[in-house]
Amino acid sequence: MNLASRLESQAEPGGIVMAYETYALVSDIVHAEEQAPIQVKGVRPFALVGLYDDLAGNRRYIHQEQDGVLLLIDLDKLAPEERAAVAARLEAAVSELKSS
């Protein structure tokens, strides 16, 4: 109960803050940002930003999903030279898909 109360006190009005353990369970469907540590031993809080499906429309993310495929690219975290490297990896993956 103490942990829930502390996490709730860190959240913006109407927002959600979760411990790392919870975030690890849902990280494939939600974007959350790590927050400053709180005074509960061993707890790393994460503030929910939104569902990847909803965030994909804002051009910050490229998100495609279907059976057997999950593609998630956070454009804000990639420097220009990293974008070129990611593009090369994607091209290699496309080539492999076409040849198999």
N, C-alpha and C positions, 0 to 999 in steps of 0.2 A: 504494500500500500504506500509506503514511503517513496519508493521509486516512481510509481505512477503519479503521485502528487508532485514530485520534483520535475518530472518530465512535462507534466501539464503546465506548471508554472513557467517553463521555458518557452512554451508555444505562443505564437502570435494569436490574437483573437481569431477564432475560427480555424486555426492551424492545428497541425499534428506534429508532435515530436515523439520519436521512438528511440529505444535503445538499439545499439548495434545488432544485437542478437535478433531482434524483430526485423530490422532493416535487411539483414542477411537473408532472411526468409522471403522477402518480397522485392529484393533489389532487381529482379528481372522484369518487373512490371511497373515499378515506381522510380522516380528520380527524387533523391533526397540529398541534402547537403549537410556535411558534418558541422556541428555546432561547437561552441566552446565547452570544455569539460564542466561537469557539474559536480557538486560535493557529495557524490555517492561513489564509493570505491569501485573502480573498474568499469564505470559506465561511460560510454561514448554516445552522446545524443546526436540524432539526425533529424533535421526538419524536412518534412515532406514538401516537395515542390509540385509534384503532380504525377499523373499516370503517363507513361511513355506514349500510349496511344493518343492522349489528348495533347501532349507537348509536341508531337511530330509536326503538327500543322504550323508551328511558329517558326520554322526554318532553322531552329537551333539544333534539332535532331533529325537524323534520317533513321526512320524506324520501319522495318518491314518484317512481318511475321506470317508464317504459314507452317503447316506440318513439315517438320524436318529443317526449317530455316528460321533463324533469328538474327536479324541484322539491326544493330543499334550503333549509331555514330553520333557522338556529341561534338558538334562542330566548334563550339566555344573552347573546347579543351585541346584542339589541334592547331599547332602553329602551321604556317604555310608549307614548310618543308615536311612536316609530319603528314599533312593532307596528301602530298604527292606520294609519300610512302604507302599510305592507306589505299590510295587509288591504285597503285601498282599491285598491292596484295589482292585487291578486289578483282583486278584484271586477270591475275594469275588464277584466282578461284573460278572466274567465268570460263577461262580456257580449260581448266580441269573438268568443270561441269560439262562442257561441250564435248570433250574427248572421252568421257566415261559412258 
